[in-house]
């Protein structure tokens, strides 16, 4: 599991770490990096991913929270997939319009609906070039993986909580293509 943390959000990070500790299927490791140099989340995740030596990488933003069955549920749906993403519960704002949707490659080319909290096959991530160093790193990663031929599997079950608190790195995950 990898988490890129932002300075000044240690209370949020503590909640995220506790949610990993409560998993019914524990990760082999949980690599966390605090981006002191402000290189960006994409650069931080790329650095963490280089240290991963497992078949799968699970991601968690420092301000989000996994429900106890998150990893177990995604792991159970990984067969034949390169990316496994679940549904989420949004807390702190009205529900996001494009959240919790089945995989649709054409819609993905227009808007992001896949959350950052996913399970990604490590070899596929590396073969596609990893996280881009871009302000929309998650969305750009999904497009990069789609172009690389990655197989996406959505899990229509809520397994994590997207906390919207006003200091989010993004304002949701419904970004139009620039």
N, C-alpha and C positions, 0 to 999 in steps of 0.2 A: 504494500500500500504506500502511496506517496501523497504528501500534502505540502503545498507551497504556502507559507505563512507570510502575512503582512505585518510589519512593525506596528505596534500600538493596539493589536487585537488579541493580546494574550489570554484574556478571559474567554473570548470566543474560541480560540485554539484549545484551551483547556476542556471546554465542552465537547469539541470534536474528538479530542484524544480519548476522553472518557467513553464516548460512543464506540470507538474502536475497541477499547478494552472490554466492552460488554458484548462483543460479537459472539454468536453461537459457533461460528467457524472463524477461528482466529487467523489473522494473516501471519505469514512467516516472519515478516519484518514490517515496521511502519517507519518509513523514511520521511523526516520532516526537515524543511529548510526555511529559515527566516531570511527573506530577501532584503538584507541591510543595504545592499548596493543599489536597490531599486532597479534591477535589471528587467523586472517584469515576471509575471507568473509563468509565461511560456518558457522563458530561459531557465527559471528555477525548476520547473517540472522536467525540462530536458536534462538538466544536470542530475536530478534525482533518478530519472529513468536509466541513465547510463550505469548506475550502481545496482540496478535490479538484476537478479539472476534467476528469477522464477519465470514460469511459463506465462503468467498473467500479472498485470499491473492493475491494481484497484486505485481509484483516485478519490480524494475527499478534499474539498475546499476547507480552509481553516475556520470558516464561519458557519459551516453546515453540520448536520448531525445524522448519524446512521441509526436506524432502528436495529435492535439486536439481531434480527434475521437477515440483514442486508447481504452480507458476503455469502452466507449459506444459500440464499435464494439465487443470487447471480451465478454462483458456482454451479448450481443445479441446472441452469439454462445455457451453459457455455458450449455444449456440444454443437459442432458445426458452425460456430460463430467466431468472429474476431473482435467484435465489440458487443457487450451486453449492457443494456441500460434499463433501469427500472423507472417506475413512476415515483413521484414525490408529493409530499404535502407542503404547501406554501404557507408560511407563518409570517405575519407582520405586514401583509398587504393583501389586496384582493388577489384571487387566483390569476395566474398568468394565462393568457389566451392560448399559447401554443405548447403548454406543458402537458405531459401525459398523453402522448400520441404514439400510435404504432409507427413503425418505420415506413417512410415514404421518401424514396431518393429524390423525386422531383421537388417535393416540398422542401427537402433539406437544401437543395441548390438555391432556393429562394429565401429561406428563413431557418434559423436554428431552433430546433425543438428538442434536441438531445442535451441533457444536462451534463455538467462536468463530472458528476459522480457516476462513474461507469467502471466496467471491467474490460480491460483491453489486452488482447494477446500481445505479449512483449515482442515477439519476432515480427508480427505484422506492423506494430508501431514503429519499430526500427527500420523495417524495409520501406515504409512510406516516408521516412525522414523525420519522424518524431514531432514533438510540439513545435509549431512555428513561433518565432519571436515577434508576436503581433498582438495588438490590444484585444483582438477577438480570438485568442489562441485556441479556445475549445472549439469554437465554430470552424475555424480554419483547419484544425486537426481533423474534425469529422469530414470536411470536404476533401482533405488530403487522403484520408483513409478510403473514402468512397471512390475517388479517382484511382486509387491503388487496387481496387477490387475487393476491399474488406467486406465481410459479411456481418451485417448488423442484426441483432436480436433484441427486441424490446420485451420487457417483462411487465405485463399489466398488473403490477402489484406495487403498492406504496411501500418502499423500503428505506426511505430517508426523508429528512426534513430540510427544505430550503428556507433558511432564515433570511428574511429581508428586513434590514435594520437601518437603511439609509447610508451606511458606509460600505455597501457591497462594492466589489470590484466591477461588477456589471450591474445593470438595472433589471436584470432578468436574462432570459436567453432567447429573445425573439429579435434577432438582428437581421436586417436586410443585407443582401450582398451589396458591397460598394462597387 
